[in-house]
Every structure is written in structure tokens, then in C-alpha cells.
Amino acid sequence: MASYPQDPGAPDAAYLGFWQERHLCTLTTPRPDGSPHVVPVGVTYDPGARLARVIADKASTKVQNVLAAGAEGARVAVCQVEGRRWATLEGRAVVRTDRDRVAEAERRYAERYGRTPRPNPSRVVIEIGLTRAMGRG
């Protein structure tokens, strides 16, 4: 993986490969007071669509933080690390409730993490329109 930055829509093979491995990630969202809220999540990366996706319960704090940012969405970051390798994706997050979008996020999650997410009728997807990708391999 080349050193940062990367084009989030056209990452090099090593960067994309790192995002295809099974890793726990973190999502950082801004609280209404501006302080960071950081939580562990599963993330999928779709460079062709310039999107990262996080499935979540609609009542979760991370979802509420994104919604509180308004229609423009919230500036967020997702990150994963393994030893000296790390990768961060940044962009603007919005919450999607459309069943097709949620199903696509669940499918991608199952593909990356090797297990189907448990059923959750309150599930939504946080879609992050990517503006920056950084990392070091």
C-alpha cells in the first residue's frame, strides 16, 4: 500500500486489498456539541461508487449524530489498523432507510465479514460519500 493520500475512487491494489480483509473499524461522528464520538463498526468500501457503508440501528448514537447534522450530512471518518498498516476514509455521511440500500449494505457486510448480519427491522445504513483516503502499508 502506498503512503497516503489515495484517490478514494481509484485506490491502489494494496489499499483496496486492505479494505477487503476482515478488520474491525472505527467510525468517528461529530456530537451536537462538536466533540468526536468514536465507536467500533464494520465498514465496507465501494470505490466505484465512492462510498463507505456502515449498517446500524436507527436508534444508535452514531445514526442520531449523523441525522443531527442536517440534510447535508455529517463530516465523518472510518479507520482500520493492523500493526503498522492503517487506512482512513473521510467524507460526508447520510442515513439511508431505503430497503434496497440497506439490503445492499448487508450483502457487502456479509461478503467482507463472512457472516450475515442478524435480522434487525430497525436497521439503516450510514452511507459516506468519500472525499479523502489515507493510509500506510
C-alpha positions in Angstrom: 0.0 0.0 0.0 1.4 3.4 -1.0 1.6 6.1 1.6 -1.2 8.5 1.8 -3.1 10.1 0.2 -5.1 7.9 -2.1 -7.9 8.7 -4.5 -11.0 7.2 -2.8 -12.4 6.4 -6.2 -9.3 4.8 -7.6 -7.2 3.3 -4.8 -4.1 1.3 -5.5 -4.4 -2.5 -5.3 -2.8 -2.8 -1.9 -5.1 -0.2 -0.3 -8.2 -1.8 -1.7 -6.9 -5.2 -0.6 -6.5 -4.0 2.9 -10.1 -2.8 2.9 -11.3 -6.2 1.7 -9.6 -8.0 4.6 -11.7 -8.7 7.7 -10.9 -5.9 10.2 -12.8 -4.2 12.9 -13.0 -0.5 12.2 -14.0 2.7 13.9 -16.4 5.4 12.9 -16.0 8.9 14.2 -19.1 11.2 14.1 -19.5 14.7 15.5 -21.7 15.0 18.5 -24.1 18.0 18.5 -21.6 19.9 20.7 -18.8 19.2 18.2 -16.9 16.7 20.2 -16.0 13.4 18.5 -17.9 10.2 19.1 -15.8 7.1 18.2 -17.3 3.6 18.0 -16.3 0.2 16.7 -18.1 -0.8 13.5 -17.9 -3.0 10.4 -17.3 -0.9 7.3 -17.5 -1.8 3.6 -15.7 0.2 0.9 -17.0 0.7 -2.6 -14.5 2.8 -4.5 -16.5 2.6 -7.8 -19.4 4.4 -6.0 -17.0 6.4 -3.9 -18.9 5.1 -0.8 -18.2 3.5 2.5 -21.2 1.9 4.2 -21.9 1.1 7.9 -25.0 -0.8 9.0 -26.6 0.4 12.2 -29.7 0.5 14.3 -31.7 3.7 13.6 -31.7 4.5 17.4 -27.9 4.3 17.8 -26.0 7.4 18.8 -23.9 7.3 15.6 -27.0 7.5 13.5 -28.5 10.2 15.7 -25.3 12.2 15.3 -25.4 12.0 11.5 -29.1 12.9 11.5 -28.4 15.9 13.8 -26.0 17.4 11.1 -29.0 18.0 8.8 -29.7 17.3 5.2 -26.1 18.0 4.1 -24.9 15.1 6.3 -22.1 15.0 8.8 -18.3 15.0 8.1 -17.1 11.6 9.4 -14.1 9.3 9.2 -13.8 5.5 9.3 -10.5 3.9 10.1 -8.9 0.5 10.5 -5.5 -0.5 11.7 -3.4 -3.7 11.9 0.1 -3.3 13.3 1.8 -0.7 11.2 -0.8 -0.7 8.5 -3.7 1.7 8.7 -6.3 3.2 6.4 -8.7 6.0 6.8 -11.7 7.1 4.6 -13.2 10.5 5.1 -16.4 12.0 3.7 -19.9 13.2 4.3 -22.3 10.7 5.9 -26.1 10.5 5.4 -28.5 8.0 6.8 -30.5 5.9 4.3 -33.6 3.9 5.2 -34.5 2.6 1.7 -34.8 -1.2 2.0 -32.8 -1.8 -1.2 -29.9 0.3 0.1 -29.9 -1.4 3.5 -30.0 -4.8 1.8 -27.0 -3.9 -0.4 -25.1 -2.8 2.7 -26.0 -6.0 4.5 -24.8 -8.0 1.4 -21.5 -6.2 1.3 -21.1 -6.6 5.1 -21.7 -10.4 4.8 -19.1 -10.6 1.9 -16.4 -8.7 3.8 -17.0 -10.2 7.3 -18.0 -13.7 6.4 -21.3 -13.7 8.2 -24.8 -12.4 7.6 -25.9 -9.7 10.0 -28.6 -10.7 12.4 -32.1 -9.6 11.4 -33.0 -6.1 12.6 -36.1 -4.3 11.4 -34.7 -1.1 12.7 -31.5 -1.3 10.6 -30.4 1.6 8.4 -27.3 2.3 6.5 -24.9 5.2 7.0 -23.5 6.0 3.6 -20.4 8.0 3.5 -19.7 9.9 0.2 -15.9 9.7 0.1 -13.7 12.7 -0.3 -10.4 11.5 1.0 -8.5 8.3 1.6 -5.3 8.0 3.5 -3.2 5.1 4.7 0.2 3.5 5.2 1.2 -0.1 4.5 
